[in-house]
């Protein structure tokens, strides 16, 4: 499922025209609402379980944690689902070289999913978490923590010493203040992601009916023990039975 997204996001740069045609046909065939829903339902559960093994309350992980940079993918998936679901009724930002997360966030505001205040708050949170992750990776270069994005006490001290002016712009001057601000911003990102999740499940309920929603909710809670023809309920059932 994840590799499939890489295919959908791939860009043809140069090569034989037959490869371009093959890629375009594959992307058109795979970029469906059903596939997008299966992906986000699967990732909704899988990622949070994965995060729980990569971070703790004592040592958060700026990338692999609820509200970490890995959650940005969910914003893009949501934008794509709403585009497939609403078609021309989903207002799009023009294509640009800016990060995809930026256009996805603007689409949510322009389509009324986020208020102006929610948009600005989430945008600030995304910028902070992104820059913090980059700084963590930077200060960990050539150390025993290279490539790791844990925000332990040693790392908090390293990043504060590395970019004091940046953190002062957020009124951060101590490791404790950095810990507090990181927690605040990651919760903004996570809460927004959950708002988007509830929105697409509500949209799916409108398409499939309230009975579908009741069965889906029961599956998530591990109350179903058999699979059926509905792939979304099956994903939720397998998750619910295991966890």
C-alpha positions in Angstrom: 0.0 0.0 0.0 2.8 2.4 0.9 4.8 1.6 -2.2 1.6 2.0 -4.3 1.5 5.6 -3.1 5.1 6.1 -4.4 3.9 4.9 -7.8 1.0 7.3 -7.7 3.2 10.2 -6.8 6.0 9.4 -9.2 6.9 11.9 -11.9 8.1 11.0 -15.4 11.3 12.9 -16.2 12.8 11.3 -19.3 12.9 8.1 -21.2 11.0 6.1 -23.7 7.5 7.4 -24.4 6.1 3.9 -23.9 7.2 4.1 -20.2 5.3 7.4 -19.8 2.2 5.8 -21.3 2.5 2.8 -19.0 3.0 5.0 -16.0 0.1 7.2 -16.8 -2.2 4.2 -17.4 -1.1 2.7 -14.1 -1.7 5.9 -12.1 -5.1 6.4 -13.7 -6.1 2.8 -12.9 -4.8 2.8 -9.3 -5.9 6.3 -8.2 -9.4 5.3 -7.2 -11.5 6.3 -4.2 -11.8 2.7 -3.0 -8.0 2.2 -3.1 -7.4 5.6 -1.4 -9.9 4.7 1.4 -8.3 1.3 1.9 -4.9 3.0 2.2 -5.9 5.6 4.8 -8.0 3.1 6.9 -5.0 0.8 7.0 -2.5 3.5 7.7 -4.7 5.1 10.4 -4.3 2.0 12.6 -0.9 0.7 11.4 0.9 4.0 11.9 -0.3 4.6 15.4 0.7 1.1 16.4 4.1 1.6 14.8 4.6 4.9 16.5 4.0 3.3 19.9 7.1 1.2 19.4 9.2 4.2 18.3 8.6 6.7 21.0 7.6 7.0 24.6 6.3 9.8 26.8 9.8 10.3 28.2 11.5 10.2 24.8 9.3 11.5 22.0 10.2 11.0 18.3 9.9 14.1 16.1 9.2 12.0 13.0 7.7 8.7 14.3 5.0 9.8 16.7 1.4 11.0 16.7 1.8 14.5 15.4 5.3 13.9 13.9 6.3 14.6 10.4 5.2 11.1 9.2 1.6 12.3 9.9 1.9 14.8 7.1 1.2 12.0 4.7 -2.3 11.6 6.1 -3.0 15.2 5.2 -2.1 14.5 1.6 -4.0 11.3 1.5 -7.1 13.2 2.8 -6.8 15.8 0.1 -6.6 13.1 -2.6 -9.6 11.3 -1.1 -11.8 14.4 -1.0 -10.8 15.2 -4.6 -11.8 11.7 -5.8 -15.0 11.9 -3.7 -16.2 15.4 -4.6 -14.6 15.8 -8.0 -15.1 19.4 -9.3 -16.7 20.4 -6.0 -13.3 20.1 -4.3 -11.4 23.4 -4.9 -7.7 22.8 -5.7 -4.7 25.0 -5.2 -2.7 25.4 -8.5 0.2 23.0 -8.9 3.5 24.5 -7.7 7.0 23.5 -6.6 6.0 24.2 -3.0 5.7 21.2 -0.6 2.6 19.1 -1.2 1.6 19.4 2.5 1.2 23.2 1.9 -1.2 22.9 -0.9 -3.1 20.1 0.9 -3.6 22.4 3.9 -4.8 25.3 1.8 -7.3 23.0 0.0 -8.7 22.1 3.4 -9.2 25.7 4.3 -10.5 26.7 0.9 -13.1 23.9 1.1 -14.3 24.7 4.6 -12.8 21.7 6.3 -10.6 24.0 8.4 -11.4 27.5 9.6 -9.0 30.3 9.0 -7.8 30.1 12.6 -7.4 26.3 12.4 -5.5 26.7 9.1 -3.0 29.2 10.6 -2.6 27.2 13.8 -1.9 24.0 11.9 0.4 25.7 9.4 2.5 27.1 12.3 2.6 23.7 13.9 3.8 22.0 10.6 6.5 24.6 10.1 7.8 24.2 13.7 7.8 20.4 13.6 9.4 20.3 10.2 12.2 22.7 11.2 12.7 20.9 14.5 13.1 17.6 12.8 15.6 19.0 10.3 17.6 20.5 13.2 17.6 17.3 15.2 18.9 15.4 12.1 21.5 18.2 11.7 22.9 18.2 15.2 23.0 14.4 15.3 25.3 14.1 12.3 28.5 12.3 13.0 27.2 11.2 16.5 26.0 7.9 17.8 22.4 9.2 17.1 22.9 10.0 13.4 19.7 9.6 11.5 17.6 9.3 14.7 14.9 11.8 15.5 14.4 11.1 19.2 14.0 14.3 21.3 15.8 13.2 24.4 17.4 15.7 26.9 20.8 15.5 25.1 19.2 16.3 21.8 17.2 19.1 23.2 20.3 20.8 24.5 22.1 20.2 21.1 19.4 21.9 19.0 19.1 24.8 21.4 22.8 25.4 21.2 22.7 25.0 17.4 19.9 27.4 16.5 19.3 29.7 19.4 17.8 32.5 17.3 15.2 30.2 15.7 14.0 28.9 19.0 14.0 32.4 20.5 11.5 33.4 17.8 9.2 30.9 19.5 10.1 32.2 23.0 12.1 29.0 23.7 15.3 29.2 25.6 15.4 26.1 27.8 15.1 22.4 27.2 11.9 22.3 29.3 10.3 25.0 27.1 11.3 23.2 24.0 9.7 20.0 25.3 6.5 21.9 26.1 6.3 23.6 22.7 7.0 20.4 20.8 4.2 18.7 22.7 1.8 21.6 22.0 2.5 21.7 18.2 2.5 17.9 17.7 -0.9 17.8 19.4 -2.2 20.4 16.9 -1.0 18.2 14.0 -2.5 15.0 15.5 -5.8 16.6 16.4 -6.1 18.0 12.9 -5.3 14.6 11.5 -8.1 13.0 13.6 -10.5 15.7 12.5 -9.7 14.8 8.9 -10.1 11.1 9.7 -13.6 11.7 11.2 -14.5 13.8 8.1 -13.7 11.1 5.6 -15.5 8.4 7.7 -18.5 10.7 7.8 -18.3 11.1 4.0 -18.2 7.3 3.7 -21.2 6.9 5.9 -23.1 9.3 3.7 -22.3 7.1 0.7 -22.9 3.7 2.3 -25.4 4.4 5.1 -25.6 4.4 8.9 -25.6 0.6 9.0 -22.2 0.5 7.4 -20.9 2.9 10.0 -22.2 0.8 12.9 -20.5 -2.3 11.4 -17.3 -0.4 10.8 -17.2 0.9 14.4 -17.9 -2.6 15.7 -15.0 -4.0 13.6 -12.6 -1.4 14.9 -13.5 -2.4 18.5 -12.8 -6.1 17.8 -16.5 -7.1 18.0 -16.6 -8.8 14.5 -15.0 -12.2 14.0 -15.6 -12.9 10.3 -14.7 -11.2 7.1 -17.1 -10.0 4.4 -17.1 -8.4 1.0 -16.4 -4.9 2.3 -12.6 -4.3 2.2 -12.7 -1.3 4.6 -14.6 -3.3 7.2 -12.2 -6.2 6.7 -9.2 -4.0 7.4 -10.9 -2.7 10.6 -11.9 -6.2 11.6 -8.4 -7.6 11.3 -7.0 -4.7 13.3 -9.7 -4.9 15.9 -9.2 -8.7 16.4 -5.4 -8.3 16.8 -5.2 -5.2 18.9 
